[in-house]
Amino acid sequence: GDRDLPSRAKEDEGDTSAPSKNALKKANRETEKAERAAKRQELERAQKEQAEANDTSQHLYGSIQSASDRRPVQRFTELAELYDAKEDQEVTVDARIHNARVQSAKLAFLVLREEAHTIQAVIAEGGINQISRQMVKWCGGIHAESIVRATGLVKQPKEPVTSTSISNFELHIESIYLVSEAAQMLPVQVKDCMRAPPMNDDDSKDEPEMDSQ
């Protein structure tokens, strides 16, 4: 009778110090869950790298000399004709890059210029032509004053584009090739030359001389 009491107490103590079967199962489940999450992340990373390697639209952009499989151009359109363009009309233009900017990994904007006429061009990931993020990034990095050959669909923007002379339409790019690349930075860009000069020649006297330092 009484002699059994201490041994039972020791058994109870042993049960509390060792993890229960449920606790072990839970720990194993957590470990498996973490391992599955790590494998999933690795798979997603590998898929992303594979997608970047398989550029779905590499034939739709780049140097015009290297674009051997581009479609022949039936007719070139002048920017001056696009004031009276039709919605979803497909056009090909040769124009200069007035400026270029990447909005996001999926979206870039260009302003194309021919003489005094300018129009906004949009490059968006996906669509019928499966435009890739690489193409979006490349378009956003084209140097100002470079000459490009761009084919796209004329679309009405949600709101008029106030920064271009053609405000009621924009061009949604399907393909774009570099005809002539400009240097990265021009000392004076055309958009700066279009600003009105100062009225008074004496203004220059008030400017600090850079050579004096």
Sequence and secondary structure as in RCSB ss.txt:
>XXXX:A:sequence
GDRDLPSRAKEDEGDTSAPSKNALKKANRETEKAERAAKRQELERAQKEQAEANDTSQHLYGSIQSASDRRPVQR
FTELAELYDAKEDQEVTVDARIHNARVQSAKLAFLVLREEAHTIQAVIAEGGINQISRQMVKWCGGIHAESIVRA
TGLVKQPKEPVTSTSISNFELHIESIYLVSEAAQMLPVQVKDCMRAPPMNDDDSKDEPEMDSQ
>XXXX:A:secstr
 TTHHHHHHHHHHHHHHS  HHHHHHHHHHHHHHHHHHHHHHHHHHHHHHHHHS TTGGGEEETTT TT    S 
   GGGGGG  TT EEEEEEEEEEEEEEETTEEEEEEEETTEEEEEEEESBTTTTB HHHHHHHHT  TT EEEE
EEEEE  SS  TTSS  S EEEEEEEEEEE   S  SS HHHHTS   S GGGGGGS  GGG 
